[in-house]
Amino acid sequence: MTDEGILLIVGALLFIFIALPIALWLITRTLFGAAFLFAYAGEQGFIGFAVYIACWVFMFPVMLIVSLIVGILNNSKNA
C-alpha cells in the first residue's frame, strides 16, 4: 500500500471517530434548541408561531446559532 493510501485510511478513520460524532452532536443540540424555541413560540399563540416561522425564513443563520446555544444550555440544565 502506498503512503497516499495509508494517509487516506487514517484520514477516514479520524473523520469517522472524531469529526462525525461532533457534527452529529451539534446537529442534535440544534434540533433540540429549535424544538424548545418552537414550544415557547407555540405558548405565545398564533403571533408567536408566525414570528418563529418568519425568523427562520428571514434570519436563518441567526436562528441556527440561537437554536444551538439554546440546545446546549438546555442540555446542560437537564444533565
C-alpha positions in Angstrom: 0.0 0.0 0.0 1.3 3.5 -0.9 1.7 6.4 1.5 -1.3 8.1 0.0 -3.5 5.1 0.6 -2.4 4.8 4.3 -3.0 8.6 4.7 -6.4 8.3 3.2 -7.4 5.5 5.5 -6.0 7.3 8.6 -7.9 10.5 7.5 -11.1 8.5 7.0 -10.8 6.9 10.5 -10.1 10.3 12.1 -13.2 11.6 10.4 -15.4 8.7 11.5 -14.2 8.7 15.1 -13.7 12.4 15.7 -15.5 14.8 13.3 -18.6 12.7 12.7 -19.7 12.4 16.4 -19.0 16.1 16.9 -21.1 17.0 13.9 -23.9 14.7 15.0 -23.9 16.2 18.5 -24.1 19.7 17.1 -27.0 18.8 14.8 -28.9 17.2 17.7 -28.3 20.1 20.0 -29.5 22.5 17.3 -32.7 20.4 16.7 -33.4 20.3 20.4 -32.9 24.0 20.7 -35.2 24.6 17.7 -37.8 22.4 19.3 -37.5 24.3 22.6 -38.0 27.6 20.8 -40.9 26.2 18.8 -42.6 25.1 22.1 -42.0 28.6 23.6 -43.4 30.3 20.4 -46.4 28.0 20.5 -47.2 29.1 24.0 -47.5 32.7 22.8 -50.3 31.8 20.4 -50.5 32.4 16.6 -48.4 35.5 16.7 -45.5 33.7 18.4 -45.7 30.9 15.9 -45.8 33.3 13.0 -42.8 35.2 14.3 -40.9 32.0 14.8 -41.5 30.9 11.2 -40.7 34.4 9.9 -37.4 34.4 11.9 -36.4 31.1 10.3 -37.2 32.4 6.9 -35.6 35.8 7.1 -32.9 35.2 9.8 -31.8 31.7 9.1 -28.1 31.9 10.2 -29.1 33.8 13.4 -31.8 31.2 14.2 -29.3 28.3 13.7 -26.9 29.9 16.1 -29.6 30.8 18.7 -31.0 27.2 18.4 -27.6 25.8 19.0 -27.0 28.0 22.0 -30.4 27.2 23.5 -29.9 23.5 22.8 -26.6 23.5 24.6 -27.8 25.5 27.5 -31.0 23.4 27.8 -28.9 20.2 27.7 -26.6 21.4 30.5 -29.6 22.4 32.6 -31.1 18.9 32.3 -27.9 16.9 32.7 
